[in-house]
């Protein structure tokens, strides 16, 4: 990636869960700085985990892009950020397995990681971690939308 990354699109994502597992929600905000256009979307599942909702938010956000572009993806999930930027290449080499205590074990949430793998190849992506619940406006808004989404299931 070039030193001077200029994103065309900013993608903010978050997932939330009440219980782990339990009802969960995901949300994303897409911003196109050149036009000022903003899109928010969210959804929920009755029985899921927080990590699955974090992954689903990234999947949904990247799926909303109509063409390949430069994306800065903001997440408060180290699981998502490190999975995409550090771990996924090794998992793929090992048939979606990871080394654990000297042996290979199936990667958790491999179905979602595989969907993400298919999506990220279409874009140039910079992964940026933001601290959750820290006053970051878009991250806080995504959290609010994700929580509201799963609360509607109750």
C-alpha positions as CSV (number, residue, x, y, z in Angstrom):
1,X,0.0,0.0,0.0
2,X,1.4,3.4,-0.9
3,X,2.6,5.7,2.0
4,X,-0.1,8.2,1.2
5,X,-3.4,6.3,1.3
6,X,-6.3,8.4,0.0
7,X,-9.6,6.6,0.8
8,X,-12.5,7.2,-1.5
9,X,-14.9,5.7,1.1
10,X,-14.9,5.6,4.9
11,X,-16.5,2.5,6.4
12,X,-17.3,2.5,10.1
13,X,-18.5,-0.8,11.6
14,X,-19.6,-2.3,14.9
15,X,-21.3,-5.3,16.3
16,X,-23.1,-5.8,19.7
17,X,-24.5,-8.7,21.6
18,X,-26.6,-9.2,24.7
19,X,-25.0,-12.3,26.1
20,X,-22.4,-14.2,24.2
21,X,-24.1,-16.0,22.6
22,X,-27.4,-14.2,22.6
23,X,-29.3,-11.7,20.5
24,X,-26.9,-9.5,18.5
25,X,-26.8,-6.6,16.1
26,X,-24.5,-5.2,13.5
27,X,-24.3,-1.8,11.9
28,X,-22.2,0.2,9.5
29,X,-21.9,3.7,8.2
30,X,-20.5,4.4,4.8
31,X,-19.2,7.9,4.0
32,X,-18.1,9.2,0.6
33,X,-16.0,12.3,1.5
34,X,-16.0,13.7,-2.1
35,X,-19.8,13.9,-2.3
36,X,-20.7,14.1,1.4
37,X,-23.1,11.1,0.9
38,X,-23.7,9.0,4.0
39,X,-25.4,5.6,4.3
40,X,-26.3,3.8,7.5
41,X,-27.5,0.2,7.7
42,X,-28.1,-2.3,10.5
43,X,-29.5,-5.7,11.2
44,X,-29.8,-8.4,13.9
45,X,-29.8,-12.1,14.6
46,X,-31.6,-13.9,17.4
47,X,-28.7,-16.2,18.5
48,X,-25.1,-15.1,17.7
49,X,-21.9,-13.9,19.2
50,X,-20.2,-10.5,19.4
51,X,-17.4,-11.5,17.1
52,X,-19.9,-12.8,14.5
53,X,-21.7,-9.4,14.6
54,X,-18.4,-7.5,14.2
55,X,-17.6,-9.6,11.2
56,X,-21.2,-9.2,9.8
57,X,-20.9,-5.4,10.0
58,X,-17.8,-5.5,7.9
59,X,-19.3,-7.9,5.4
60,X,-22.5,-5.8,5.0
61,X,-20.5,-2.6,4.6
62,X,-18.1,-4.0,2.0
63,X,-21.0,-5.7,0.2
64,X,-22.7,-2.3,-0.2
65,X,-19.9,-0.9,-2.4
66,X,-20.9,-0.9,-6.0
67,X,-17.3,-1.0,-7.5
68,X,-13.7,-1.6,-6.4
69,X,-12.4,1.4,-4.5
70,X,-10.0,2.6,-1.8
71,X,-11.6,2.0,1.6
72,X,-10.6,3.0,5.1
73,X,-12.4,0.5,7.4
74,X,-12.7,1.7,11.0
75,X,-13.5,-0.9,13.7
76,X,-13.2,-1.2,17.4
77,X,-12.6,-4.9,17.1
78,X,-9.1,-6.2,17.2
79,X,-10.5,-9.5,16.1
80,X,-11.7,-8.0,12.8
81,X,-8.6,-5.8,12.3
82,X,-6.0,-8.4,13.1
83,X,-7.9,-11.1,11.4
84,X,-8.0,-9.2,8.1
85,X,-4.6,-7.6,8.2
86,X,-2.5,-10.4,9.9
87,X,-4.1,-13.8,10.5
88,X,-6.3,-14.5,7.4
89,X,-3.4,-15.2,5.0
90,X,-2.2,-18.0,7.3
91,X,-5.6,-19.4,7.8
92,X,-6.1,-19.6,4.1
93,X,-2.8,-21.4,3.6
94,X,-3.8,-23.9,6.2
95,X,-7.2,-24.6,4.8
96,X,-9.0,-22.2,7.2
97,X,-7.3,-23.8,10.2
98,X,-5.1,-22.1,12.8
99,X,-2.2,-23.4,14.8
100,X,-3.2,-24.1,18.4
101,X,-1.0,-25.9,20.9
102,X,1.0,-27.6,18.1
103,X,-1.9,-28.8,16.0
104,X,-4.3,-27.3,13.5
105,X,-7.8,-26.4,14.7
106,X,-10.7,-25.0,12.6
107,X,-10.9,-21.2,12.5
108,X,-13.9,-20.0,14.4
109,X,-16.5,-18.1,12.2
110,X,-14.7,-19.5,9.1
111,X,-18.0,-19.0,7.1
112,X,-17.9,-15.2,7.7
113,X,-14.1,-14.9,7.3
114,X,-14.5,-16.6,3.9
115,X,-17.1,-14.1,2.9
116,X,-14.8,-11.3,4.0
117,X,-12.0,-12.8,2.0
118,X,-14.0,-12.7,-1.2
119,X,-15.0,-9.1,-0.5
120,X,-11.6,-7.6,0.4
121,X,-9.8,-8.7,-2.8
122,X,-12.0,-6.2,-4.7
123,X,-10.7,-3.1,-2.8
124,X,-7.6,-1.4,-1.5
125,X,-8.3,-1.3,2.3
126,X,-6.6,0.4,5.2
127,X,-7.7,-1.0,8.6
128,X,-8.0,1.5,11.4
129,X,-8.8,0.6,14.9
130,X,-10.8,3.0,17.0
131,X,-11.4,2.6,20.8
132,X,-15.0,1.5,21.5
133,X,-17.2,3.7,23.6
134,X,-14.7,6.5,23.5
135,X,-16.6,9.4,22.0
136,X,-15.7,8.5,18.4
137,X,-19.0,9.8,16.7
138,X,-19.3,7.2,13.9
139,X,-18.3,4.3,16.1
140,X,-20.7,5.4,18.9
141,X,-23.5,5.7,16.2
142,X,-22.8,2.2,14.9
143,X,-22.9,0.8,18.4
144,X,-26.2,2.6,19.0
145,X,-27.7,1.2,15.8
146,X,-26.4,-2.3,16.5
147,X,-27.9,-2.3,20.0
148,X,-31.2,-0.9,18.8
149,X,-31.3,-3.6,16.1
150,X,-31.0,-6.6,18.5
151,X,-33.3,-4.9,21.0
152,X,-36.1,-4.9,18.4
153,X,-35.9,-8.7,18.5
154,X,-37.0,-8.9,22.1
